Amino acid sequence: MNYPFYNFEKFGDDLIYNKYFTMDELKEDSFIIPHPNGDLSVKFPPVFDSSVPLRVKSKGFNEERLI
């Protein structure tokens, strides 16, 4: 399921969000990700591989929460 207004898609209970960073953004300590329950501030790890997804644990989205 796609949610184009948030620029993410839902896969099971996981939300997949693709974010592209500028060189200036990569110099920051953290970045903001939109989420249906409110924006999330995520810290950049000290070292990361851009070919490996960053994961935010326990922040997926289960539709049962809406009922």
LOPAZA-606909 format. One line per 8 residues: number of its first residue (from 1); their letters; for each residue x, y, z of C-alpha. Coordinates in nm, 4 decimals. Example, Ala and Ser with C-alpha at 12.3 -4.5 7.8 and 13.67 -1.06 7.14 Angstrom:
1 = as = 1.2300/-0.4500/0.7800 | 1.3670/-0.1060/0.7140
***
This chain:
1 = mnypfynf = 0.0000/0.0000/0.0000 | 0.1372/0.3415/-0.0941 | 0.0925/0.6652/0.0968 | 0.2276/0.9204/-0.1545 | 0.1330/1.2189/0.0632 | 0.3900/1.0968/0.3192 | 0.6315/0.9572/0.0590 | 0.6329/0.6131/0.2201
9 = ekfgddli = 0.4799/0.2742/0.1542 | 0.3481/0.0076/0.3880 | 0.4783/-0.3488/0.3665 | 0.3114/-0.5672/0.6304 | 0.3525/-0.3717/0.9540 | 0.6650/-0.1975/0.8203 | 0.6696/0.1532/0.6805 | 0.9287/0.2147/0.4128
17 = ynkyftmd = 1.0380/0.5728/0.3680 | 1.2945/0.6796/0.1111 | 1.4852/0.9921/0.2044 | 1.7543/1.1596/0.0014 | 2.0078/1.3742/0.1856 | 2.2082/1.6724/0.0726 | 2.5711/1.7007/0.1799 | 2.4696/1.9691/0.4313
25 = elkedsfi = 2.2028/1.7424/0.5841 | 2.4612/1.4661/0.6289 | 2.6614/1.7009/0.8527 | 2.3701/1.7264/1.0984 | 2.3283/1.4997/1.4035 | 1.9734/1.3885/1.3189 | 1.6945/1.4083/1.0628 | 1.3137/1.4085/1.0672
33 = iphpngdl = 1.0956/1.1303/0.9246 | 0.7192/1.1809/0.8871 | 0.5051/0.9157/1.0576 | 0.1246/0.8779/1.0898 | 0.1589/0.9213/1.4685 | 0.3814/1.2298/1.4353 | 0.7265/1.3141/1.3071 | 1.0223/1.1065/1.4292
41 = svkfppvf = 1.3660/1.2499/1.4966 | 1.6309/0.9943/1.4015 | 1.9991/1.0277/1.4898 | 2.2552/0.9468/1.2257 | 2.4743/0.6547/1.3307 | 2.8452/0.7451/1.3621 | 2.9208/0.5395/1.0514 | 2.6680/0.4078/0.8064
49 = dssvplrv = 2.6529/0.2470/0.4648 | 2.4038/0.4206/0.2369 | 2.3322/0.0899/0.0620 | 2.1933/-0.0549/0.3875 | 1.8560/0.0766/0.5137 | 1.8422/0.2570/0.8457 | 1.5776/0.1004/1.0678 | 1.3715/0.2605/1.3419
57 = kskgfnee = 1.2679/-0.0192/1.5761 | 0.9052/-0.0451/1.6919 | 0.7862/0.2391/1.4693 | 0.6001/0.0421/1.2020 | 0.2295/0.0954/1.1559 | -0.0335/-0.1650/1.2373 | -0.3767/-0.0788/1.0945 | -0.5453/-0.2547/1.3908
65 = rli = -0.4441/0.0484/1.5982 | -0.6957/0.2520/1.3989 | -0.9956/0.0441/1.5142
***
